Amino acid sequence: SPTRRVTTQNNHVFMAIYAVFKLECLKLKHKTNHFALRAKLFIKATRQAYAELQILQAA
């Protein structure tokens, strides 16, 4: 199974550490916590999805 390979596990650990690093950078840049960042992203994604739905319904 690919999940048991050392390379796959190393990549997963590296990307997890990289994701945490990027999250910390965003927290410092925006001077907020990760819950607020998540909420902001969720609201933006929901608005974009709703706008796309409106376009599809109008067609």
Secondary structure, DSSP 8 states (H G I E B T S, - for coil): -GGGSHHHHHHHHHHHHHHHHHHHHHHHHHTS-HHHHHHHHHHHHHHHHHHHHHHHHH-
